[in-house]
């Protein structure tokens, strides 16, 4: 199974601290890199954790609060200084292009590559990007301004060849590709061997969802049901529930309730408020509701399996 990883570059919230960097993640799928949000200093975090700039072709912005997008101008400028020539696509809600264009016009006038903007409607669950092996969808979230999460869904793979069976029936190598596509094999004496006898089912497609920033919103459950891993913001603890409601954020317990109701396999917490020095209570609070909880931290790599 080819790798599917998430690198945490930053998991703090709006107020800067020395404990956490602003929000940013890198999804590494089959050596292609996709960035989710780009808080201030994200390019330094990429350097720190040895993430290769030249493999990044798509950036997905959840919403236009500074802790999720202030790192974009610096990163785009650096990619130019590194000699990038291929297009870079920035996906985001209304205002993303108008935010970046004046900055690029002033400081990045001679970029050796093109920055493309793709509008995302944060009120809809809809396809945002697709390539040969991965589809990305927007997930409507509930925040003070229009915001969306993103679902990264691996496309179904081909069945696996059962080598013992193909050897037994003396299947030529040139026939294997067609058998994977569902074609039966005909032996030299005319016997038909069903492809199901020669293959076993493909690995189930893996899915990862990023949901930040958002208030508690059960409406997202149908979009993330049964996924392998959910990153859900947990800005506050339950003792600060009133603050979470006022700011349209979630508590660790609420994130766990979403994970439980959606039947996800793993929950990752993040976007911690600067008011908390010790994150142990986040794991305890979420863990009392949902059993498989991870506290995100800078430099962490989460394998989606």
C-alpha positions as a Markdown table, in Angstrom:
| # | Residue | x | y | z |
|---|---|---|---|---|
| 1 | Unk | 0.0 | 0.0 | 0.0 |
| 2 | Unk | 1.4 | 3.4 | -1.1 |
| 3 | Unk | 1.9 | 5.9 | 1.6 |
| 4 | Unk | -0.7 | 8.5 | 2.8 |
| 5 | Unk | 0.6 | 10.8 | 5.5 |
| 6 | Unk | -0.2 | 14.1 | 7.2 |
| 7 | Unk | 2.6 | 16.3 | 8.5 |
| 8 | Unk | 1.5 | 18.8 | 11.2 |
| 9 | Unk | 3.3 | 22.1 | 10.6 |
| 10 | Unk | 1.3 | 24.1 | 13.1 |
| 11 | Unk | -1.7 | 23.4 | 15.5 |
| 12 | Unk | -2.1 | 26.6 | 17.4 |
| 13 | Unk | -4.9 | 29.1 | 17.1 |
| 14 | Unk | -5.0 | 32.8 | 16.4 |
| 15 | Unk | -2.9 | 34.2 | 19.3 |
| 16 | Unk | 0.8 | 33.5 | 18.6 |
| 17 | Unk | 2.7 | 31.5 | 21.3 |
| 18 | Unk | 6.1 | 29.9 | 21.6 |
| 19 | Unk | 4.4 | 26.5 | 22.1 |
| 20 | Unk | 2.6 | 26.2 | 18.8 |
| 21 | Unk | 2.9 | 27.5 | 15.3 |
| 22 | Unk | -0.2 | 28.8 | 13.4 |
| 23 | Unk | -2.3 | 26.3 | 11.5 |
| 24 | Unk | -0.8 | 24.4 | 8.6 |
| 25 | Unk | -0.6 | 20.8 | 7.4 |
| 26 | Unk | 0.9 | 18.9 | 4.5 |
| 27 | Unk | -0.8 | 15.9 | 3.1 |
| 28 | Unk | 1.7 | 13.6 | 1.5 |
| 29 | Unk | 0.0 | 11.2 | -0.9 |
| 30 | Unk | 2.2 | 9.0 | -3.1 |
| 31 | Unk | 5.0 | 11.7 | -2.9 |
| 32 | Unk | 2.6 | 14.5 | -4.1 |
| 33 | Unk | 2.2 | 17.2 | -1.5 |
| 34 | Unk | -1.0 | 19.1 | -0.8 |
| 35 | Unk | -1.0 | 22.0 | 1.8 |
| 36 | Unk | -4.0 | 22.7 | 4.0 |
| 37 | Unk | -4.0 | 26.2 | 5.4 |
| 38 | Unk | -0.8 | 28.3 | 5.5 |
| 39 | Unk | -0.4 | 30.2 | 8.8 |
| 40 | Unk | 2.5 | 32.6 | 9.3 |
| 41 | Unk | 5.9 | 30.8 | 9.2 |
| 42 | Unk | 4.7 | 27.7 | 7.4 |
| 43 | Unk | 7.6 | 27.8 | 5.0 |
| 44 | Unk | 10.0 | 27.8 | 8.0 |
| 45 | Unk | 8.2 | 24.7 | 9.4 |
| 46 | Unk | 8.6 | 23.0 | 6.0 |
| 47 | Unk | 12.4 | 23.6 | 6.2 |
| 48 | Unk | 12.5 | 22.5 | 9.8 |
| 49 | Unk | 10.8 | 19.2 | 9.1 |
| 50 | Unk | 12.6 | 18.5 | 5.8 |
| 51 | Unk | 9.5 | 18.7 | 3.6 |
| 52 | Unk | 10.4 | 19.3 | -0.1 |
| 53 | Unk | 9.1 | 22.5 | -1.6 |
| 54 | Unk | 9.2 | 21.2 | -5.2 |
| 55 | Unk | 6.5 | 18.6 | -4.6 |
| 56 | Unk | 3.9 | 21.1 | -3.5 |
| 57 | Unk | 1.4 | 21.9 | -6.3 |
| 58 | Unk | -1.9 | 22.6 | -4.4 |
| 59 | Unk | -2.8 | 24.7 | -1.4 |
| 60 | Unk | -6.2 | 24.6 | 0.2 |
| 61 | Unk | -7.3 | 27.5 | 2.4 |
| 62 | Unk | -10.2 | 26.9 | 4.8 |
| 63 | Unk | -11.1 | 30.5 | 5.5 |
| 64 | Unk | -9.6 | 34.0 | 5.5 |
| 65 | Unk | -8.5 | 34.4 | 9.1 |
| 66 | Unk | -4.9 | 35.4 | 9.4 |
| 67 | Unk | -3.7 | 32.4 | 11.3 |
| 68 | Unk | -4.7 | 30.2 | 8.4 |
| 69 | Unk | -3.4 | 32.3 | 5.5 |
| 70 | Unk | -0.8 | 34.9 | 6.5 |
| 71 | Unk | 2.0 | 32.5 | 5.4 |
| 72 | Unk | 1.0 | 32.4 | 1.8 |
| 73 | Unk | 2.9 | 35.5 | 0.5 |
| 74 | Unk | 6.2 | 34.4 | 1.9 |
| 75 | Unk | 5.8 | 30.8 | 0.7 |
| 76 | Unk | 4.9 | 31.9 | -2.8 |
| 77 | Unk | 7.8 | 34.3 | -2.9 |
| 78 | Unk | 10.3 | 31.6 | -1.7 |
| 79 | Unk | 9.0 | 29.1 | -4.3 |
| 80 | Unk | 9.9 | 31.7 | -6.9 |
| 81 | Unk | 13.4 | 32.2 | -5.5 |
| 82 | Unk | 13.9 | 28.4 | -5.6 |
| 83 | Unk | 13.4 | 28.5 | -9.3 |
| 84 | Unk | 9.9 | 26.9 | -9.5 |
| 85 | Unk | 8.4 | 26.9 | -13.0 |
| 86 | Unk | 5.3 | 24.7 | -12.7 |
| 87 | Unk | 1.9 | 26.2 | -11.8 |
| 88 | Unk | 0.8 | 26.5 | -8.2 |
| 89 | Unk | -2.9 | 26.3 | -7.5 |
| 90 | Unk | -4.5 | 28.0 | -4.5 |
| 91 | Unk | -8.0 | 26.8 | -3.6 |
| 92 | Unk | -10.0 | 29.0 | -1.3 |
| 93 | Unk | -13.2 | 30.9 | -0.6 |
| 94 | Unk | -14.2 | 34.3 | -2.0 |
| 95 | Unk | -11.5 | 36.9 | -1.2 |
| 96 | Unk | -8.5 | 34.6 | -1.5 |
| 97 | Unk | -7.4 | 36.0 | -4.8 |
| 98 | Unk | -8.2 | 39.6 | -3.8 |
| 99 | Unk | -6.1 | 39.2 | -0.6 |
| 100 | Unk | -3.1 | 37.8 | -2.4 |
| 101 | Unk | -3.1 | 39.6 | -5.7 |
| 102 | Unk | -1.9 | 43.1 | -4.4 |
| 103 | Unk | 0.8 | 41.4 | -2.4 |
| 104 | Unk | 2.0 | 39.4 | -5.4 |
| 105 | Unk | 1.9 | 42.5 | -7.6 |
| 106 | Unk | 4.0 | 44.4 | -5.2 |
| 107 | Unk | 6.6 | 41.8 | -4.1 |
| 108 | Unk | 6.4 | 39.0 | -6.6 |
| 109 | Unk | 6.3 | 40.8 | -10.0 |
| 110 | Unk | 8.7 | 38.4 | -11.7 |
| 111 | Unk | 7.7 | 35.0 | -10.5 |
| 112 | Unk | 9.0 | 32.3 | -12.8 |
| 113 | Unk | 5.7 | 30.4 | -12.4 |
| 114 | Unk | 2.0 | 31.0 | -12.4 |
| 115 | Unk | -0.2 | 31.2 | -9.3 |
| 116 | Unk | -3.7 | 30.0 | -10.2 |
| 117 | Unk | -6.8 | 30.6 | -8.1 |
| 118 | Unk | -9.7 | 28.2 | -7.8 |
| 119 | Unk | -12.8 | 29.4 | -6.0 |
| 120 | Unk | -14.3 | 27.1 | -3.3 |
| 121 | Unk | -17.8 | 27.5 | -2.2 |
| 122 | Unk | -17.6 | 27.0 | 1.6 |
| 123 | Unk | -21.4 | 26.4 | 1.9 |
| 124 | Unk | -21.3 | 23.3 | -0.3 |
| 125 | Unk | -20.0 | 19.7 | -0.1 |
| 126 | Unk | -18.5 | 19.5 | -3.6 |
| 127 | Unk | -15.4 | 18.3 | -5.5 |
| 128 | Unk | -12.6 | 20.8 | -5.4 |
| 129 | Unk | -9.7 | 18.9 | -7.0 |
| 130 | Unk | -9.1 | 15.6 | -8.7 |
| 131 | Unk | -6.0 | 13.9 | -10.1 |
| 132 | Unk | -5.2 | 10.3 | -11.1 |
| 133 | Unk | -5.3 | 8.9 | -7.6 |
| 134 | Unk | -7.0 | 11.4 | -5.2 |
| 135 | Unk | -10.1 | 13.4 | -5.0 |
| 136 | Unk | -10.6 | 16.4 | -2.7 |
| 137 | Unk | -14.0 | 17.7 | -1.5 |
| 138 | Unk | -15.1 | 20.8 | 0.4 |
| 139 | Unk | -16.9 | 20.3 | 3.7 |
| 140 | Unk | -19.2 | 23.2 | 4.9 |
| 141 | Unk | -18.2 | 24.3 | 8.4 |
| 142 | Unk | -19.8 | 26.7 | 10.9 |
| 143 | Unk | -17.7 | 29.7 | 11.8 |
| 144 | Unk | -17.8 | 33.5 | 12.1 |
| 145 | Unk | -17.0 | 33.9 | 8.5 |
| 146 | Unk | -17.4 | 31.5 | 5.6 |
| 147 | Unk | -15.2 | 28.5 | 6.2 |
| 148 | Unk | -14.9 | 24.9 | 4.9 |
| 149 | Unk | -13.0 | 21.8 | 5.7 |
| 150 | Unk | -11.5 | 19.4 | 3.2 |
| 151 | Unk | -11.9 | 15.7 | 2.6 |
| 152 | Unk | -9.0 | 13.8 | 0.9 |
| 153 | Unk | -10.3 | 10.6 | -0.6 |
| 154 | Unk | -8.1 | 8.0 | -2.3 |
| 155 | Unk | -9.6 | 6.6 | -5.5 |
| 156 | Unk | -10.3 | 2.9 | -5.5 |
| 157 | Unk | -7.4 | 0.8 | -6.6 |
| 158 | Unk | -7.1 | -2.2 | -8.8 |
| 159 | Unk | -7.5 | -5.8 | -7.5 |
| 160 | Unk | -4.4 | -7.6 | -6.5 |
| 161 | Unk | -3.1 | -10.4 | -8.7 |
| 162 | Unk | -2.8 | -13.8 | -6.9 |
| 163 | Unk | 0.6 | -14.9 | -8.1 |
| 164 | Unk | 0.1 | -18.6 | -7.3 |
| 165 | Unk | -3.1 | -18.7 | -9.4 |
| 166 | Unk | -1.6 | -16.9 | -12.4 |
| 167 | Unk | 1.4 | -19.2 | -12.3 |
| 168 | Unk | -0.8 | -22.2 | -12.1 |
| 169 | Unk | -2.8 | -21.2 | -15.2 |
| 170 | Unk | 0.4 | -20.0 | -16.9 |
| 171 | Unk | -1.0 | -16.5 | -17.5 |
| 172 | Unk | 1.3 | -14.4 | -19.6 |
| 173 | Unk | 2.5 | -11.1 | -18.2 |
| 174 | Unk | 0.8 | -9.2 | -21.0 |
| 175 | Unk | -2.6 | -10.4 | -19.8 |
| 176 | Unk | -2.3 | -9.2 | -16.2 |
| 177 | Unk | -3.4 | -5.6 | -16.8 |
| 178 | Unk | -6.6 | -6.7 | -18.5 |
| 179 | Unk | -7.3 | -9.2 | -15.7 |
| 180 | Unk | -7.0 | -6.4 | -13.1 |
| 181 | Unk | -9.6 | -4.5 | -15.1 |
| 182 | Unk | -12.0 | -7.5 | -14.9 |
| 183 | Unk | -11.3 | -9.5 | -18.0 |
| 184 | Unk | -11.4 | -13.3 | -17.7 |
| 185 | Unk | -8.4 | -15.3 | -18.9 |
| 186 | Unk | -8.8 | -17.9 | -21.7 |
| 187 | Unk | -6.2 | -20.8 | -21.6 |
| 188 | Unk | -4.6 | -22.2 | -24.7 |
| 189 | Unk | -7.1 | -25.1 | -24.7 |
| 190 | Unk | -10.1 | -22.8 | -24.5 |
| 191 | Unk | -11.0 | -22.9 | -20.8 |
| 192 | Unk | -12.2 | -19.7 | -19.3 |
| 193 | Unk | -10.7 | -18.8 | -15.9 |
| 194 | Unk | -12.8 | -16.0 | -14.2 |
| 195 | Unk | -10.7 | -13.0 | -13.2 |
| 196 | Unk | -12.1 | -13.4 | -9.7 |
| 197 | Unk | -10.2 | -16.6 | -9.4 |
| 198 | Unk | -7.0 | -14.8 | -10.3 |
| 199 | Unk | -7.4 | -11.7 | -8.2 |
| 200 | Unk | -8.3 | -10.6 | -4.7 |
| 201 | Unk | -10.1 | -7.3 | -3.8 |
| 202 | Unk | -8.2 | -4.0 | -3.8 |
| 203 | Unk | -7.3 | -2.4 | -0.5 |
| 204 | Unk | -10.2 | -0.2 | 0.7 |
| 205 | Unk | -9.7 | 3.5 | -0.3 |
| 206 | Unk | -8.3 | 5.7 | 2.6 |
| 207 | Unk | -9.9 | 9.0 | 3.6 |
| 208 | Unk | -8.7 | 11.9 | 5.7 |
| 209 | Unk | -10.8 | 15.0 | 6.7 |
| 210 | Unk | -9.6 | 18.3 | 8.0 |
| 211 | Unk | -12.3 | 20.3 | 9.9 |
| 212 | Unk | -11.1 | 23.7 | 11.3 |
| 213 | Unk | -12.3 | 26.3 | 12.2 |
| 214 | Unk | -15.8 | 25.3 | 13.2 |
| 215 | Unk | -18.3 | 25.4 | 16.0 |
| 216 | Unk | -19.9 | 22.1 | 17.0 |
| 217 | Unk | -21.8 | 21.1 | 13.8 |
| 218 | Unk | -23.3 | 17.6 | 13.4 |
| 219 | Unk | -24.3 | 18.5 | 9.9 |
| 220 | Unk | -20.8 | 17.5 | 8.8 |
| 221 | Unk | -21.3 | 13.9 | 9.9 |
| 222 | Unk | -22.7 | 12.5 | 6.6 |
| 223 | Unk | -19.6 | 13.8 | 4.8 |
| 224 | Unk | -17.0 | 12.2 | 7.1 |
| 225 | Unk | -18.8 | 9.0 | 8.1 |
| 226 | Unk | -16.5 | 6.1 | 8.5 |
| 227 | Unk | -13.3 | 7.8 | 7.4 |
| 228 | Unk | -9.9 | 6.6 | 8.5 |
| 229 | Unk | -8.8 | 9.8 | 10.2 |
| 230 | Unk | -10.5 | 13.1 | 11.3 |
| 231 | Unk | -8.6 | 16.3 | 12.3 |
| 232 | Unk | -11.2 | 18.3 | 14.1 |
| 233 | Unk | -10.4 | 21.6 | 15.9 |
| 234 | Unk | -10.5 | 21.6 | 19.7 |
| 235 | Unk | -9.8 | 25.2 | 20.5 |
| 236 | Unk | -11.2 | 25.0 | 24.0 |
| 237 | Unk | -11.9 | 22.6 | 26.9 |
| 238 | Unk | -15.5 | 22.0 | 28.0 |
| 239 | Unk | -15.0 | 24.3 | 31.0 |
| 240 | Unk | -14.8 | 27.2 | 28.5 |
| 241 | Unk | -17.9 | 26.0 | 26.5 |
| 242 | Unk | -19.4 | 29.5 | 26.6 |
| 243 | Unk | -16.3 | 31.0 | 25.0 |
| 244 | Unk | -16.3 | 28.3 | 22.3 |
| 245 | Unk | -19.9 | 29.2 | 21.4 |
| 246 | Unk | -19.2 | 32.9 | 21.3 |
| 247 | Unk | -16.2 | 32.4 | 19.0 |
| 248 | Unk | -17.7 | 29.6 | 16.8 |
| 249 | Unk | -15.1 | 27.1 | 17.9 |
| 250 | Unk | -15.3 | 23.6 | 19.4 |
| 251 | Unk | -14.3 | 21.9 | 22.6 |
| 252 | Unk | -12.3 | 18.7 | 22.8 |
| 253 | Unk | -15.4 | 16.9 | 24.0 |
| 254 | Unk | -17.5 | 18.2 | 21.1 |
| 255 | Unk | -14.8 | 17.1 | 18.6 |
| 256 | Unk | -15.0 | 13.6 | 20.2 |
| 257 | Unk | -18.8 | 13.6 | 19.9 |
| 258 | Unk | -18.5 | 14.3 | 16.2 |
| 259 | Unk | -16.0 | 11.5 | 15.8 |
| 260 | Unk | -18.1 | 9.1 | 17.7 |
| 261 | Unk | -21.3 | 9.9 | 15.8 |
| 262 | Unk | -19.5 | 9.7 | 12.4 |
| 263 | Unk | -17.9 | 6.4 | 13.3 |
| 264 | Unk | -14.4 | 7.5 | 12.3 |
| 265 | Unk | -11.4 | 5.4 | 13.1 |
| 266 | Unk | -9.1 | 8.0 | 14.5 |
| 267 | Unk | -9.5 | 11.5 | 15.9 |
| 268 | Unk | -6.7 | 14.1 | 15.8 |
| 269 | Unk | -7.2 | 17.3 | 18.0 |
| 270 | Unk | -5.7 | 20.7 | 17.3 |
| 271 | Unk | -6.0 | 24.5 | 16.9 |
| 272 | Unk | -5.4 | 24.9 | 20.7 |
| 273 | Unk | -6.2 | 28.2 | 22.4 |
| 274 | Unk | -3.2 | 30.0 | 23.8 |
| 275 | Unk | -4.8 | 30.0 | 27.2 |
| 276 | Unk | -3.8 | 26.4 | 27.8 |
| 277 | Unk | -0.2 | 25.4 | 28.8 |
| 278 | Unk | -0.9 | 21.7 | 29.4 |
| 279 | Unk | -2.8 | 19.8 | 26.7 |
| 280 | Unk | -3.2 | 16.6 | 28.8 |
| 281 | Unk | -6.8 | 17.6 | 29.6 |
| 282 | Unk | -7.7 | 17.7 | 25.9 |
| 283 | Unk | -6.8 | 14.0 | 25.5 |
| 284 | Unk | -8.6 | 13.1 | 28.7 |
| 285 | Unk | -11.7 | 15.0 | 27.8 |
| 286 | Unk | -12.0 | 13.7 | 24.3 |
| 287 | Unk | -10.9 | 10.2 | 25.4 |
| 288 | Unk | -13.8 | 10.0 | 27.7 |
| 289 | Unk | -16.1 | 10.1 | 24.7 |
| 290 | Unk | -14.1 | 8.6 | 21.8 |
| 291 | Unk | -11.4 | 5.9 | 22.4 |
| 292 | Unk | -8.8 | 6.6 | 19.6 |
| 293 | Unk | -7.6 | 10.2 | 20.2 |
| 294 | Unk | -4.3 | 11.8 | 19.1 |
| 295 | Unk | -3.1 | 15.3 | 20.2 |
| 296 | Unk | -1.5 | 17.0 | 17.3 |
| 297 | Unk | 1.9 | 18.6 | 17.7 |
| 298 | Unk | 4.4 | 20.4 | 15.4 |
| 299 | Unk | 6.6 | 17.9 | 13.6 |
| 300 | Unk | 4.2 | 15.0 | 14.0 |
| 301 | Unk | 3.5 | 12.7 | 11.1 |
| 302 | Unk | 0.2 | 10.8 | 11.1 |
| 303 | Unk | 0.0 | 7.8 | 8.8 |
| 304 | Unk | -3.4 | 7.2 | 7.3 |
| 305 | Unk | -4.0 | 3.5 | 7.1 |
